[in-house]
Every structure is written in C-alpha cells, then in structure tokens.
Amino acid sequence: MPFAAIATSCGLEIPSACVEKDELLSVAASLSDTYNNLNYCAGGVPIGGDDTGNVPPDKNVLKCEDAIQKRSATLVKAILACRQKTAKAYVTGTSFDPSACDAALFAKFVASSDTGGCGCVSPNTIWTLESTELSAGNDYFYCASPSGAFAPSHGYLGDAP
C-alpha cells in the first residue's frame, strides 16, 4: 500500500517536504514487528519471521489479544494527536499541557484494556513503550524548524514547526 494511502487511513497529514515518508513507514513497520510480543504473548509457539510474539493458544486468548492490539493502534493515533496539539500550541503561543493530555490517554487506555482473557498483556508496558517511541520519533514529523526546538520545556524531541 502506498504511503499516502496508509497515512490517510491513519488520519495523518504530512505536508512538510522534510518528512522522509518511506523512512517513517519503515520505522513504523519495524516497531510493529518489534513490539508485537506485547500484545501476542500467550502460548509458546513463536509467530516467526520478523514478528515477535506467540501464536495464541485458543480463540478466547486470540480475541482478547486482538482487542488489545486494536486499542494499541488507537492509542498510537491519540498519542500523535497530543503531539500535534503540543506543536500547535508551541507555534501559536497558546497554553497546552501535554502531560495532562498523556495522563488522560494513559488512564483511558488502561481502563479500556480488559486483559482478563490474556493475562500476559500489560497495558502499562504497552503505554510506556509506545509513548516513549513516539516522543523519541517526533523529529520524523517536526523537522522543518528554523528554531531547531520542539517544545523543549516538555522534553519532547524534534523541531518546532
């Protein structure tokens, strides 16, 4: 699938010429493969190939792990929305609290992640890794800044648009 179609299906707009679209897609695919084991952790038979994780042992575990995987994808989109709001506030000089945005996302994700059927899944770990990876990757999105800073008071990396 072409990058533009993937970006559109995820609700992303990438107008800046400095954004390396193919590299961004490659990084996203690599992270998905690397952290697949956070959602698919039950069972003992590895999925194989470049995907980490295990084949779920039964349909009930599969249903639970699939549900967490879908919530994880929604979480990524929401984290990116917080980063976009942070960048917009930084550029427009308006007030926005990215820590409060993150805290609300964390609470919602953990509350909606019923792991009763897949006890090996840790919503806290998923949150920590996804939010950390996305914050560390802000420079993939915010790369066209004359100032060379992205909301430095909040510890996010990248350039202010």
Secondary structure, 3 states (H helix, E strand, C coil): CCHHHHHHHCCCCCCCCCCCHHHHHHHHHHHHHHCHHHHCCCCCCEEECCEEEECCCCHHHHHHHHHHHHHHHHHHHHHHHHHHHHHHHHHHCCCCCHHHHHHHHHHHHHHHCCCCCCCCCCHHHHHHHHHHHHHHCHHHHCCCCCCCCCCHHHCCCCCCC
